[in-house]
Amino acid sequence: MKRRKLIGEATSRVDGISKVTGAANYATDHKIPNLAYAVIFKSEIAAGTISEIDQSAAEQSAGVLAVITHKNAPKLNLKANAPDARPDSSIRGGALLQDNKIEFYGQHIGVVVAETFEQARAAARLVKVSYQKSAAKIEFEKHINEAVVPTGKEFQDDGRGDLNTAFQSAKFKVEAVYETPIEHHHPMAPHATIAVWEAPNKLTLYNEAQVVNGVQRAAAGTLGLPPENVRIVTPHVGGGFGAKGSQWSNLVIAAIAAQAVKRPVKLALSRQQMFNSVGLRQRNHQRLRLAATQDGKLTAIGHDTTTHTATTAEFLEDCGEGAKIMYDSPNSLVTYRVVPMNIILPTFTRGPGQSTGSFALESAMDELAYQLRLDPIEFRLRNEPARDPSNGKPWSSRSVVQCLTRGAEVFGWNRRRLEPRTVRQGNYLIGYGVSSATYPARTRDSSAMVKLTRKAADVRASVELAASDLGTGTYTIIAQTAGELLDLPLEKVTVKIGDSSLPPAAGSVGSFGAASFTNAVYAACGQLRQELQAKSNQQWATPPTLVQLMEAAKLSEYQTRADAKPSPEAEKYSSHSFNANFAEVWVNEATGMVKIPRFVAVTGGGRVLNPKAARSQIIGGVIWGIGMALTEESVIEPRYGNFITRSFADYHVPVNLDIGEIETVFVTEEDKIVNPMGVKGLGEIAICGVAGAVANAIFNATGKRIRNLPITPDKLL
């Protein structure tokens, strides 16, 4: 009997109808009776203390139920949010209304609860706050020389060989600084929570979270509750890109507001509040030093990152990780330095470290290739490492060569000319650029429950785990996995996720969501078949169906749970996704405006569970990478510390007219070392390397090397 084939099929979203009809519930969509509304108010200085808060006018305003500040907020367990606590299991960025200290502009300093949202918003504007200001560290350039070695073990200096000697003695070398600005996540749905106290010590939070059990741990730890007394409900997440991977103070503030008024409370951040409420991608100053022999063999790779963090805690992007593993070199040094500043704590942002780090590394590789008069693809191929240079481990699989060679064929790279400014069409200078990039492929502990019900010959399955769906297709790939392994059509498989009462699972972060979720389902489905086989007490000439197994065992219902963990064998290997990016740019010589009519993204991301969803992931990453290259930048007003860019009117993300044709290609990878299903994840790698390819294409078009993003027309004229 031929088994059903679902994994790897281009299947439409099983939750698509519920989304387009409005039936899918996001954080603020849940119908909760007797709901009150909360609006946060924020600090208007970047450093100092609150001298006084006059909330009398707000308290007397129509419909107001409570005004909560540090003067009357309950005491919380701040030990749960220590600087060394897991980012997905603690409340990040402070601002929990515990004292009068101000560490950044826009810090949450109070909340108004009222009968309606409009009443709460109006009352919040009536609160009068006076401050005692302190000198604030706001301008990165003024404090960059104060940077120190980070405390995190993973950010200590890491090298091999003698970089300085190799670099100084080299004839062919590049030393340059590449800068990326502060960026913001801007998911479609801003952060929001509905808090409902079911009992004095039992809480339900309707939230949008990338890590369901992480939110549960963060809220429970901060509020001093047992984790099992906090339920997180998050069936759908309206985007996150890392901002909803960590949890921020608005989550707990909603809970204490509901506790204060003894009724459910909804707290939703506005788009402008998002800029200084839920983290950001920090600004990075990256010094690259590359050296090579005349025949194009690298002799030195140095990658030094200087960045900023908050005054209260430390967070860094690992920008130098690509420099450790992408290319073979006997001499390497990766360093990090950080300066605490009065800016909200940075956090994970799509492709953390590798999207920004690859811009610097791949730009420097392009510069050195041009100096050597080598084709930049050939230069990369000559420095392909046989093993992971950072630790000597063998690759579980590595597809850089396939990505570059296949991409060159699809893109038509042979039409590229070495010399810049040699191809034009009317007022446009035309250039081609390439880059490669990597992102770790990881699997995390996850559990799954599979439940079967049978009515005569009709068997249906329900798959349950505390996974999350960012909008990337988690429901669908789980249904495909279970459907194929149980030999059931998709319409007979129900998926329940987004609830902390379900078996615990990893989060949709770090590109380990899909791999972790589906491998847990894979384990549960395999275990279920084995258990039914044992209960049937029969020998089968051919693999039996679920109907046969359940009939033989005289069962109308059955369920099992499996707990999947990463294989210890996988630790012996280095596992990563890889890609190659190819950009064609047209630069208007008169205006400096850049168009990207064509982009080819080639990805080696292990087993592709759903080509339709995978293609969307890559396209989304490329579009953001183009935004990183050309338009996105959050600008701080240096006198006060607030962001000048506070809406989509001035924070420019790419729109349809900015994007040309994007072609996605997946190279075949079978990697059973990384996990039993061979899944690596695509969410992070999709953006990595994109900005570098665009910057390299702009150099090929114009002869101008722009090393600080975004590449705006003023920098090209």
N, C-alpha and C positions, 0 to 999 in steps of 0.2 A: 504494500500500500504506500502510495506517495504521500509524504507528510506535507503539511501546509507550510508555505514559504512566506514569511512576513518581515523578518529582520532583513534590513537592506533594501526594502521596497520603498518607493517614493509615495508614502501614504499621507493623505491630508489629515489635518489635526482632528483628533476625535473630539476635542473640546471646541472646535471651531464654531459650530452652530450656536452653542451657548454664549460664546463671546459676541458674535455679530448680532444676536437677538437681545443682548443685554441681560441674559439670565445668569451669567457668570458673576459671582460676588467678589468684589475687591474689598479692601479694608472698610471703606465708608458705606458700602452697599447693604450691609447686614441690617435687617429690620429689627431693631431693638426697641421695646416699649419704654416710655417715660425717659427719653433720652435728653440729656443736657449737653451744652456745647461749650468747649473751652478754646480760648485764644491766648497764646503765649505773648508776653512782651519782653523786650530784649534790651541789653545794655547799649548805651550810646557813647561809651568810651572803650578804649582798647586795654587799659590797664589802670588799676587803682582799687578803690573800695566804694561801696555804697554808703553814703552818709545818712540818708534818710529816704524813705519811701512814703509818700502821702497817697494813700489809696482810698481816702474818705469819699471823694467824689465818685470814684468807680463803684464803691460799695453801695452808694445811694442811687446809682443809675438804675433805670428800669430793667427788671428781669434778672438782675445780678444775684447769684446764689452764693458766690464765694470769691474772694481774692486771696491767692496763696503766694507768699514770698518766703524768703529765708527766715522771716520773723515768726511765721506760724506753720511752716512745713514740717512734717514728721521727720524724725531722724532716721536716716537710711544707713545701710551697711556699706560703707565706702570701701571696705577691705575686698569686697567682691569685684571692685573695679580698680584694683591696684595696677600700676603701670606694666607689671609683668603678667597680668591676667590675659587669658586668651581673648583676642579681639572679637571673636564670634560668641563669647560667653560672658561679656561684661558690657557695662554701659560706657561708651566712649565719649571723650571730650568734656567730661565734667558737667558743669551747669545743672546740678541736681538740687538747687535751691537750699544748700546746706550752710552757706555762710555769705558774707557780704563782699567777698573778693571777686574782682573782675580780671579775667585773663585774656579776653579778646572781645573785639567789637561784635555785638550781636549775640553775646552770651545770654542764655535764658535766665532771666532774673525773677520771673513771676508768671502767673497764669490767672486769667479771669474765667469764671464759669457762670453761664447764664442760661436762661430758658431757650434763647435762640442764638444762632451764630452771629447775627447782626448786632444783637444786644451785647454779646461778649466782645465783639470787635470794637464797638463804640466805647464800651467801658474801659477797655485796655488802653485806649488813647487818652483817657482821663487821669491815668496814674502819673504822678509827678515824682521824679527821682532826682536826687542831688548826689553828687559824687565827690570824692577826694581823688583827683587824678594822680597817677604816677607816670614816669617816663616809660613809653611803650616802644618795644622793638617791632617795627612794622616793615621797614625797607630792607629787603634782603641784601642789596648791594652794600649798604652801610655796615652790615654786621657779618658779612661772609667770612671775614678774617677772624671772627670769634668762634668759628666752628671747631668742634672737638670730636674725638673718636666716640662713636655711639656706644651705648651700654650693651646692646644685643650681641650675643656671641656670633650670630650669623653675619654681622657687619664688621668684624675685625679684619685687619689687613690680611689678605690671602694671596700668596704668590709662590712661584717656583722659579728656579734659576736666578739670574742677576739681570733684572730689567734695565737698571740704569746704565750699566756697562754696555750691554747689547745695544741699547738705544743710542747712546752717545757715539759709539764706534761705527754705526751704520751709515752708509752712503745714501740710501733711499729711506726716507722716514717722513712721517707726518706727526705734528703736534698741534692740536687745536682744541678749542673749547666749544662745546655744543650746548645750547640752552633750550630747555622746554619750560613753558610757563605753567602757572596754576591753571588747572582745568576743573570743571564741575561735571557731575554725572548726568543730571537732568533726566531721570526716568520720566516716562509719560505720566505716571501717577506719583505725585509727591508723597512724602511719608505721612502716614495717618494711622490712628489707633482708635478703636472703641474699647473702653475698659468697663467691665461688668464684674462687680463683686457678688458672687453667688452666696457667700457667707463671709463672716469677719476675717477668715483666713483662707479663703478660696476665691481665686481670681481667674476670669477668662479675658483674654486680650485678642480682639479681632485686629489683625495687624497684617502688614506685608513684609515677609521675611525671606531672605535667601537661605537662612540656616534655621529651620524650625526649632530644633532642640537647643540651638545656641541662644535664641531669644528666650526660651523657657528658662535656661540656666541664668541668663543675665537678669531677667526680671525677678526670678525667685531669689537669687543671691542678694540683690540690692534691696529688695523689700523684706528680706528675712523670712521667707516662706520656704517650705519644702518644695522641691521642683514638681513633685506630683500634684501639688495644690495650685499650680499655675498651668492653665491650658492655653495654648496658642492656636488660633484658627486662622489659616492663611491659604485657602484653596487656590487663589490666583494672585500673582504678583505683577503689578503693572510696570515692569522694568526695575532695574536696580543698579547693574553694572558695578557692584561692589559697595555702593552706598547703603544697601539693605543687607549686606553681609555682616556688618557690624550693627550694633544697636546704639541709639543715641538717647539723650535724656528725655526727649518728648514722649517716649514710650512709658517711662516710669512716672513722669509728670501727669500723664493721663490717668494712671492708676491712682495716684494720691489725690487727684482732683475728684475722681469718682468716690473715693473713700471719704473725702471731706463733705460732699453733698449727699452722700448715701443714695446715689442713683447712677445709672450708666452715663458715661461721658464720652463724647466724640471730640478728638483733638486732631485737626488736620493742618499741616504746615502749608503756608502759601508758597508760590514759586519763589518770591523774593526771600522769604524766610529760609528756604532751602540753601541759599548761598553760604550762610554761616550757622547752620544748624546740624548738618549731617556729613561733615568732612569734605575733602577735596583731594585732587591729585596735586601733590606739592610741586613747587618749582625745583628744577634740577639743573645744576651747573656741572657739566661733565667734561673733564679733560681726558682726551684720548691721545695716546702715544703708540704709534705703530711703526715698525721698522721691518725691512725686507731686503733680501739679497737681490741682485740684478735679475736673476731668473724667477723672481716672484715668490720665494719661500719666506714666510714670516719668521723673523728672529726675535721680535719683542711685541708684546701686547700689554699696554697699561691703560687702565680705566679707573679714573678717580672721580667720584661723585661727591659733590657738596650740596647740601639741601637744608631745609628747615623743618622743625617740628613744633609742637606746642610747648608752652612753659610748664605744663602739668604732666605730660607723658611723652613717650617717644614712639614715633612711627617713621619708617623709611621705606622707600621703594628699593628693591634690589636691582638697580640699573646695571650692575656689572656682571650679572650671572651669565649673560650671553657671551661676554668676553672670555669667561672661563672655559666655555665648552664649544663655541662655534668653530674655532679655527685652531690648527695645530701650531704651537710655538714653544720652543724650549724655555723661553723667559716670559714670565707673566706676573702682573701685580694688579690686584683689584682692591681699591680702598674706598671707604666712606667717611665723610665728616658731616656733622650736623650742628646747626645752631638753633637753640630754643627761641621762639618768637611769639609775639602776642597775636597769633593767628590760630584759628580753630585747628584741632588735631587733624592731620591728613589721614587718609585711609585708602583701602584697596580701590583701585579704579581699573577698568577693563584692561587686561594685559599688564597688571601692575609690574613695574620695573622693566619688563621686556619691551613694551610698546615705546617707552621713552628711551630706554637703554639701546634698543636696536637702531633708533634714529641716529644716535651718536656713533655707534660702532660701524654701522653700514655706510654712513656718510664718510667716515674716515677710511674705510676699505675702498670706497670709490675714489677718494682723493689719492690714495697711494697707488691704486691701479692706474690712474691717469698719469701720475708721475713716472711709473714704470713703463708706460705706453703699452699696457696690457689690457685686453678685454676684461671688464670687471667680473664676468662669469668665469672666465678662465683663471683669473687670479684666485677666486674662491675655491675652484676645484683643485688648484695646486696646493691648497692648505687644508684639505679635508682630513680630519683626524680619524685614525682607525679605531681608537678608543676614546672615552671621555677624558680629555686632557686634565680635568680638575681633580680626578680621583683614580684614574687608571682602570675604571670598570668598563667591561664591554657594553656596547649598546644593545638594548633589547631589540631595537630596530632604529635605523637612521636613514632618512630619505632625502637629505639635502641634494645629493647629486641628481636623483630622479626628478625632484621638484625643479631644479635649475634647468636641466636639459629638456624636460617636457615643456616647461614654461617658455623657454627660448623658441621651441618649435611652434607652439600655439600662437605666441605673440608676434613672431616674425622678427626676432632679435637680429637676424643677419642683415636687416636693413639699417641698423644703427651705425652711425659714423663716430669714430673716435673723437674727432675734433668738434668742439662746441661751435654753435652759430653757423653751421654749414647746411642746415635744412630749414627752409622757410616757405611760407605760403602767404602771399600778400603781406599784411602787417604782422603776421605771426611767425615766431621762431619755434621750431618743433624739436623736441628732445625725447629720448628714451632713457629710462632709469630702471635699475634692478636692485633688489635687496633680498637677503635671507633672514630668517629669524627662527627662534625656538621658544617653546614653553614646556615646563615639566608635565609629564603624564603621570597622574597619581590616582590611587584608589583609596577610599576611606571606609572604615567600619560602617556597615549598614545592615539593617534587618528588614525582612519582608514577610508578610503573612499572606498566604493564598488560601481562599475559602472556595469550596466547590458546593454547588447545589444541583440535585438531579431530580427531574420529573420525567419518569419513563426514560425515553432516549434523549431527552434534552438536558444537556449539562452546561452550566454557566459558572464563570469564575469571577471572584472579586479579589483584587490585589490591593493590599493596604500597606503603606509605609509613610513615615513622616518626611517625605521628600517635599520639594518645592518646585513650582513651575514659574519661571521668570517670564514666560511668554515664548520660551524657546522650544517647547514641544515635549516636556517631560511626560505628560499624560499619554501621549501617542507612542513614544518609544517604550514605555513600560507596557502598554497594551500590546504592542507588536512583539515584544520579548515573551510575554506570557502566552499570547495567542499561538505563536509558533511552537513553543516548548510544550504547551498543553494540547496542541493541534485543535484549537478552537478559532472560529472566525472572530474578527475584532468586535462585532456587535454583541458577542456573548462574553466579552471581558469588560468588567467594570473596574475602574481605577480610582482609589481613594487615597489622596495625599493631602499635605498641607494642614495637618492636625497633630499636635504633640501627643495626643492620646493614642496614636498609632505607633507601631514598632519604630524605634529610633532609626534615623538615617543621616547620612552626610548632608551637606548643604549644596546649593547651586552656586559654588564659588570655586575659584582656582582650577577650573576645567576638570574637576573630579566628580561633578554631580551625575552626569549621564553614566559614566563608568561605574560609579558606586551603586547607583539605583538599579541599573539593569543587571549587574552581577549579583546583587542581593535577590532579585526576582529570579534570575537564572538558577541560583542555588535553591531557592524555595520550590520552584517548579520541579527541579530534578529530585529533590528530597520527597516531594509529594508523590511523584510517580513511584519512587522506591517503596515508600510506606504503603501505598495502595497495592503494589505488587505483592508485598509481604502479607497484607491482609487478605488478598484474594485467594492465597494458598493454592495457586494453580501454576502450571508451566504453560507457556504460550509459544506456539510455533512461529508466530509473527508478532511484532510489537502490538500490544493490545491498545484499544482506545480507552478514554476515560469512562465511557459508558460501560464497556466490558469489565473494566476493573471495579467500578462501583457496583455493578450488578453482581459480580462474583463475590464481592465482599459484603453484599446486602446493605449498602450504604446509600442514603439519599443526601447526606451532607458529610463533608469532611474538610478539615483545615489543618494547616501546618505552618510553622514559622521557621525560617532559617536566618542565621546570623553570619553574614559574610565578612571576612576580614582579608586584608592584603596578604598575599603569599609571602612568607619569609624568603622564598627563593628570589622574588622580584628585587629584594634589597641588594642582591649581588650584581645587579645590572643598572645601567643608567637609562632611564626611560623618558623620552621627550617626544612631543610633536614638533614638526619642522614645516617650513614653507618657503616659497619663493614668490616675490611680488614683482610685477612688471607694469610700469606706468608710461603712458604716452601723454606728454603735456604740450599745450600750445600756449605760448606766452606772447601777449600783445606788446610789441616793442614800444608803442607810443604810450600805453596806459599802465603797463605792468600787470595787467589782469591775467590770471592763469586759468586755463580750461584743461580738464582731463577727459578727453573724449573716449579714452579706452584704458581699461585696467584688467590685467589677468592675474588671478590669485591661484597658485598651485599649492595644495596642502597635503602633507602626509600626516594624517591624524588617526591612524589605526583603522579599525573596522567602522565603517559608516553605517549607523543604524537606520537612518532615514535620509536618503539623498535630498529630498525636498526640503526638509528642515535644515539639513546641513548646509545646503546652498544658501538658505536665508541667513544662517549664522555668519557665513563668510562674507556675504554682501553687506550685512550690518556692520561687521568689523571693518571692512574696507571703507565704508562711508565715514565711519568715525575717524579712521586713520587719515582720510582726506581732510576731514575737519581739523584734526590735529595739525596737519601739514600747512593748511591754508587759512583757517579762520578762527579757531577756538582759542580764547585767552580770557582769563579772569584777571581784572586789573584792580589793585587796591589803591584807594585814595590815601596818600602817605601821611596826611595830617591827622586823620581820625582812625584809620584802620578798617573802614568799611569798604565793601566792593562797589566800584563805580558801575561795573557790569552786573545788573541785578534782574535782568529779564531777557527774553529772547529777542527783544528789540536791539540789545547791544551786545549780548553774548551770541555770537553768530555760529549756528550749526548749519551744515550743508542741507539744502533743500533739493527738490527734484531737478531744478534747472542747473544745479551745480554738478550733477553727477551724470557721467556718460555711460557707456556700455561697460558692464562688469562681467567678466567671464570667470567662472569657477571651475577648477579642475582638481580631482582627487587622485593621488597616486595610490596604487594598491599596496597595502601593508597588512601582513598577517603577523601579529605579535601576540602570542599567547603567554608570553612572559609577564607582560604588564598586568594582565588579569585574564581569567578564563575566557571571556568573550572577546578579548583583543581590542577593547575600546580605549581610546586615549583622550577624547574630549576636544572640542573645537572652539569653545566660546572665547578663550583668551588668545589663542594663536591667530585668530582671524584678524586682529588689529595689529599684531606685531609685525614690524618691518614695513608697514604701509607708508608711513611718513618718510622713511629713509628712501624708498623707491621714488616717491614724488620729488624729494629734494635733489636726488641724483639726476632725475630727468630734467629738472629745471636747470641744473648746471650744464647738462648736455645741450640744452636748448640755448642758453644765454651766455655761458661761460662765467656766470656769477655763482659763487659758492655761498649760500646763505646757511649759517650755522645756528641761528636762533629762530625758533618757531613762535608764532605762525609766519609763513612766508607771505607777507602782504605786499601789495603793489609798491608801497613807499620804499621797501627794501630792495626792490628790483630796478627801480628807476635810477 
